[in-house]
Amino acid sequence: QVQLVESGGGLVQPGGSLRLSCKVSGSIFTMYSLGWHRQAPGNQRELVAAIARDSSTNYADSVKGRFTISRDNTENTVYLQMNSLKVEDTAIYYCNADRWARPEFRTWGQGTQVTVSS
């Protein structure tokens, strides 16, 4: 049973940076495509960034040029580096792992809160 544990959230001022981490255990890491979603109060969960098994990436338009997703296949971890943070980036951030890149086989982490405020 695959498990995902996020860390790295917190409170940061506008313009600041945070790096989120998601440790994956319980299965073969390279079988999975990975991603980060976020959900703000009153909003639907939305995709922020995704990284495929071959490490190709895609991003939501709202974060392009500011966020970077990466994976470390030796540490079984996916990262989200967030720079130039804005108040509207405030949300709970969830990582996901899709076995064989299939969303129907998706597992979620528990989420980590990111708050951008002065």
C-alpha positions as CSV (number, residue, x, y, z in Angstrom):
1,Q,0.0,0.0,0.0
2,V,1.6,3.2,-1.1
3,Q,1.7,6.1,1.4
4,L,2.5,9.8,0.8
5,V,3.7,12.2,3.5
6,E,4.0,15.9,2.8
7,S,6.1,18.4,4.7
8,G,7.4,21.9,4.3
9,G,4.3,24.1,4.5
10,G,4.0,27.1,6.6
11,L,3.5,30.9,6.8
12,V,5.5,33.1,4.4
13,Q,5.3,36.7,3.3
14,P,4.4,37.7,-0.2
15,G,7.4,37.4,-2.5
16,G,8.9,34.7,-0.3
17,S,9.7,31.0,-1.0
18,L,8.9,27.6,0.3
19,R,9.8,24.1,-0.7
20,L,7.3,21.3,-0.2
21,S,8.4,17.7,0.0
22,C,6.4,14.5,-0.4
23,K,7.9,11.2,0.6
24,V,6.5,8.1,-1.1
25,S,6.8,4.7,0.5
26,G,5.3,1.2,0.2
27,S,5.7,0.8,-3.5
28,I,8.1,1.2,-6.4
29,F,8.6,4.9,-6.8
30,T,9.4,4.9,-10.5
31,M,6.1,3.2,-11.3
32,Y,4.4,6.5,-10.5
33,S,3.7,9.8,-12.1
34,L,3.4,12.5,-9.4
35,G,1.8,15.8,-8.8
36,W,0.8,18.6,-6.5
37,H,-2.7,20.0,-6.3
38,R,-4.1,22.7,-4.0
39,Q,-7.4,23.6,-2.5
40,A,-8.3,27.0,-1.1
41,P,-11.4,27.5,1.1
42,G,-14.5,27.5,-1.1
43,N,-12.6,26.4,-4.2
44,Q,-12.2,23.1,-5.9
45,R,-9.0,21.2,-5.8
46,E,-6.8,22.2,-8.7
47,L,-3.7,20.9,-10.4
48,V,-0.6,22.9,-9.7
49,A,2.2,20.9,-11.2
50,A,2.8,17.3,-12.4
51,I,5.9,15.3,-13.2
52,A,5.8,12.1,-15.3
53,R,7.8,9.0,-14.9
54,D,10.3,10.3,-17.5
55,S,10.5,13.6,-15.5
56,S,8.7,15.7,-18.1
57,T,6.6,18.4,-16.3
58,N,3.6,20.5,-16.7
59,Y,2.3,23.5,-14.7
60,A,-0.9,25.5,-14.2
61,D,-0.7,28.8,-15.9
62,S,-1.0,30.6,-12.6
63,V,2.3,29.2,-11.3
64,K,4.5,29.0,-14.5
65,G,7.8,30.6,-14.0
66,R,7.4,30.7,-10.2
67,F,7.1,27.0,-9.1
68,T,9.3,24.0,-10.0
69,I,8.4,20.4,-9.5
70,S,11.1,17.8,-9.3
71,R,11.5,14.2,-8.3
72,D,14.4,12.3,-6.7
73,N,14.1,8.6,-7.6
74,T,16.8,7.7,-5.1
75,E,15.0,9.4,-2.2
76,N,11.5,8.4,-3.3
77,T,10.5,12.1,-2.9
78,V,8.8,14.7,-5.0
79,Y,9.4,18.4,-4.4
80,L,7.6,21.6,-5.2
81,Q,9.8,24.7,-5.0
82,M,7.6,27.8,-4.8
83,N,9.1,31.2,-5.4
84,S,7.6,34.7,-5.6
85,L,4.7,33.5,-3.6
86,K,1.4,35.5,-3.8
87,V,-1.5,35.8,-1.4
88,E,-3.6,33.8,-3.8
89,D,-1.2,30.8,-3.5
90,T,-2.7,30.3,0.0
91,A,-4.2,26.8,0.1
92,I,-3.8,23.3,1.4
93,Y,-1.3,21.6,-0.9
94,Y,-1.7,17.8,-1.6
95,C,0.7,15.6,-3.4
96,N,-0.6,12.7,-5.5
97,A,0.9,9.5,-6.9
98,D,-0.7,7.9,-10.0
99,R,0.4,4.3,-10.4
100,W,1.4,3.7,-14.1
101,A,0.3,7.3,-14.7
102,R,-3.3,6.4,-14.4
103,P,-5.5,8.8,-12.4
104,E,-7.9,6.0,-11.5
105,F,-5.0,4.5,-9.5
106,R,-4.3,7.8,-7.6
107,T,-3.2,8.0,-4.0
108,W,-3.3,11.3,-2.1
109,G,-1.2,12.7,0.7
110,Q,-2.7,14.2,3.8
111,G,-2.0,17.8,2.7
112,T,0.1,20.6,4.1
113,Q,-1.0,24.2,4.7
114,V,0.6,27.1,2.8
115,T,-0.3,30.6,3.9
116,V,1.0,33.6,2.2
117,S,0.3,36.8,4.2
118,S,2.0,39.9,5.3
